[in-house]
């Protein structure tokens, strides 16, 4: 258990039950919000991937992405020698 968690437990132990219930509700809502944000982020990533797949890029079988990137970088920036 981390130091901050120990501090939280010590503080919670000093609270009356009705205040602890409010704290539990607050913590529960925060956990639900964190999960919602995580699911939203996953959903955005899935949507982006689906859009990318929908492009149906017909690349040749011998396509070399690293070689294409290298050529593009050299064309744009030249070479260092």
C-alpha positions in Angstrom: 0.0 0.0 0.0 1.3 3.4 -0.9 1.9 6.2 1.6 -1.0 8.2 0.2 -3.4 5.3 0.5 -2.4 4.8 4.1 -3.1 8.5 4.7 -6.5 8.2 3.1 -7.4 5.2 5.3 -6.3 7.0 8.4 -8.5 10.0 7.5 -11.4 7.8 6.6 -11.2 6.0 10.0 -11.7 9.4 11.7 -14.9 10.1 9.8 -18.4 9.3 11.1 -20.3 6.6 9.1 -22.6 9.1 7.2 -19.5 11.0 6.0 -17.8 7.7 5.0 -20.9 6.9 2.9 -20.6 10.2 1.1 -16.9 9.4 0.5 -17.8 6.0 -0.9 -20.3 7.5 -3.3 -17.7 10.1 -4.4 -15.0 7.4 -4.9 -17.5 5.1 -6.8 -18.5 8.0 -9.1 -14.9 8.8 -9.8 -14.1 5.2 -10.7 -17.1 5.0 -13.0 -16.0 8.3 -14.7 -12.4 6.9 -15.2 -13.9 3.7 -16.7 -16.1 5.8 -19.0 -13.2 7.9 -20.2 -11.1 4.8 -20.8 -14.0 3.2 -22.8 -14.4 6.5 -24.7 -10.7 6.5 -25.6 -10.8 2.9 -26.8 -13.9 3.7 -28.8 -12.1 6.6 -30.5 -9.2 4.4 -31.4 -11.4 1.7 -32.8 -13.3 4.3 -34.9 -10.0 5.6 -36.2 -8.9 2.1 -37.1 -12.2 1.4 -38.8 -11.8 4.5 -40.9 -8.3 3.5 -41.9 -9.4 0.0 -42.9 -12.3 1.6 -44.9 -9.8 3.3 -47.1 -8.9 0.0 -48.7 -5.4 1.1 -49.7 -4.4 -1.2 -52.5 -0.7 -1.4 -52.0 1.5 -3.7 -54.0 2.6 -7.0 -52.4 6.3 -5.8 -52.5 5.5 -2.5 -50.8 8.3 -1.6 -48.4 7.1 1.1 -46.0 10.5 1.7 -44.5 12.1 2.2 -47.9 9.2 4.6 -48.9 9.7 6.6 -45.7 13.5 6.8 -46.2 13.1 8.0 -49.8 10.5 10.6 -48.8 12.8 11.8 -45.9 15.7 12.0 -48.3 13.7 13.9 -50.9 12.4 16.4 -48.4 15.5 16.9 -46.2 18.4 15.6 -48.3 21.2 13.4 -46.9 23.7 14.0 -44.1 27.2 13.2 -45.2 
